[in-house]
């Protein structure tokens, strides 16, 4: 390894995105902790809210987990009073939905997310992070 290899900043987009993602996840988990949520549980609640009556298969696909893991996560959310699983019987199609408490918690989590976004990507944030956020917003708002 040369001296230049040890002192130059990473130029790989993959490394920069991974580093930034870990920073965001760490900060967001810290902001969600007082709500007794993790980034994963927040995501689950968001998917369930966005697709009323979502199936376990769709929830697993959207969350990037196995169907078995989705079942376990939903059991945990049901136990916490955040979602209802309106499955009539084993083998029947599921109809998972937020409870009033789940909806309230999701609103609080979105407020926490806005705070993290402001801190990490707002006007007072590192200029590189602001540019990344601007690029992401541009890509997300472009018509296909």
C-alpha positions as CSV (number, residue, x, y, z in Angstrom):
1,X,0.0,0.0,0.0
2,X,1.4,3.4,-0.9
3,X,1.3,6.5,1.2
4,X,-1.3,7.9,-1.3
5,X,-3.5,4.9,-0.8
6,X,-3.6,5.5,3.0
7,X,-4.2,9.3,2.8
8,X,-6.5,9.9,-0.2
9,X,-10.2,10.1,0.4
10,X,-12.4,7.3,-0.9
11,X,-13.4,7.9,-4.5
12,X,-15.5,4.8,-4.9
13,X,-19.2,5.7,-5.1
14,X,-20.0,2.3,-3.5
15,X,-17.8,3.1,-0.4
16,X,-19.1,6.6,-0.1
17,X,-22.8,5.4,-0.3
18,X,-22.1,2.6,2.2
19,X,-20.4,5.0,4.6
20,X,-23.2,7.5,4.3
21,X,-25.9,4.8,4.7
22,X,-24.3,3.6,7.9
23,X,-24.2,7.1,9.3
24,X,-27.8,7.7,8.4
25,X,-28.9,4.4,9.9
26,X,-27.0,5.0,13.1
27,X,-28.5,8.5,13.5
28,X,-32.0,7.4,12.6
29,X,-31.9,4.4,15.0
30,X,-30.8,6.8,17.7
31,X,-33.7,9.2,16.9
32,X,-36.2,6.3,16.8
33,X,-35.0,4.7,20.1
34,X,-37.1,6.9,22.4
35,X,-40.1,5.6,20.4
36,X,-39.0,2.0,20.9
37,X,-38.6,1.7,17.2
38,X,-35.7,0.6,14.9
39,X,-35.2,1.5,11.3
40,X,-36.5,-1.9,10.3
41,X,-39.7,-1.7,12.4
42,X,-40.3,1.9,11.1
43,X,-40.0,0.6,7.5
44,X,-42.5,-2.2,8.3
45,X,-45.0,0.2,9.7
46,X,-44.5,2.4,6.7
47,X,-45.1,-0.4,4.2
48,X,-48.2,-1.6,6.2
49,X,-49.6,2.0,6.2
50,X,-48.9,2.5,2.5
51,X,-50.6,-0.8,1.4
52,X,-53.6,-1.4,3.5
53,X,-54.4,-5.1,3.8
54,X,-50.8,-6.0,2.6
55,X,-50.0,-9.7,2.5
56,X,-47.0,-11.3,4.2
57,X,-45.5,-12.0,0.8
58,X,-45.7,-8.4,-0.3
59,X,-44.5,-7.2,3.0
60,X,-41.5,-9.5,2.9
61,X,-40.7,-8.5,-0.7
62,X,-41.0,-4.8,0.1
63,X,-38.9,-5.2,3.2
64,X,-36.2,-7.3,1.6
65,X,-36.7,-10.2,4.1
66,X,-38.1,-13.7,4.0
67,X,-41.8,-14.4,4.5
68,X,-40.9,-16.3,7.7
69,X,-39.2,-13.2,9.0
70,X,-42.2,-11.0,8.0
71,X,-44.4,-13.3,10.1
72,X,-42.1,-12.9,13.1
73,X,-41.9,-9.1,12.7
74,X,-45.7,-8.8,12.4
75,X,-46.2,-11.0,15.5
76,X,-43.9,-8.6,17.3
77,X,-45.8,-5.5,16.0
78,X,-49.2,-7.2,16.9
79,X,-47.9,-7.9,20.4
80,X,-46.9,-4.2,20.7
81,X,-50.4,-3.2,19.7
82,X,-49.2,-1.5,16.5
83,X,-50.8,-3.6,13.8
84,X,-53.6,-6.1,13.3
85,X,-53.4,-9.2,11.3
86,X,-57.0,-9.8,10.1
87,X,-56.2,-13.3,8.8
88,X,-59.4,-15.3,9.2
89,X,-57.6,-18.7,9.3
90,X,-54.3,-20.4,8.6
91,X,-53.6,-20.4,4.9
92,X,-56.0,-17.5,4.2
93,X,-54.8,-14.3,2.6
94,X,-53.7,-11.8,5.2
95,X,-54.9,-8.3,5.7
96,X,-52.4,-6.6,7.9
97,X,-53.1,-3.0,8.9
98,X,-52.0,-0.4,11.4
99,X,-53.9,0.2,14.6
100,X,-54.6,3.7,15.9
101,X,-51.5,3.4,18.1
102,X,-49.4,2.2,15.1
103,X,-50.6,5.2,13.1
104,X,-49.7,7.5,15.9
105,X,-46.3,6.0,16.3
106,X,-45.7,6.1,12.6
107,X,-46.4,9.9,12.6
108,X,-44.0,10.4,15.5
109,X,-41.3,8.4,13.6
110,X,-41.8,10.5,10.5
111,X,-41.2,13.6,12.7
112,X,-38.0,12.0,14.0
113,X,-37.0,11.2,10.4
114,X,-37.5,14.8,9.3
115,X,-35.2,15.9,12.1
116,X,-32.5,13.5,11.0
117,X,-32.9,14.6,7.4
118,X,-32.6,18.2,8.5
119,X,-29.5,17.4,10.6
120,X,-27.7,15.3,8.0
121,X,-28.9,17.0,4.8
122,X,-30.3,20.4,5.7
123,X,-28.8,23.8,5.1
124,X,-26.3,23.5,8.0
125,X,-25.1,20.0,6.9
126,X,-21.8,19.1,5.3
127,X,-21.8,20.4,1.7
128,X,-21.2,16.9,0.3
129,X,-24.2,15.5,2.1
130,X,-26.3,18.4,0.8
131,X,-25.2,17.7,-2.7
132,X,-26.1,14.0,-2.3
133,X,-29.5,14.9,-1.0
134,X,-30.1,17.3,-3.9
135,X,-29.1,14.6,-6.4
136,X,-31.4,12.1,-4.7
137,X,-34.3,14.5,-4.7
138,X,-33.7,15.3,-8.4
139,X,-33.7,11.7,-9.3
140,X,-36.8,10.9,-7.3
141,X,-38.8,13.8,-8.8
142,X,-37.9,13.2,-12.4
143,X,-40.6,11.7,-14.6
144,X,-39.7,8.3,-16.1
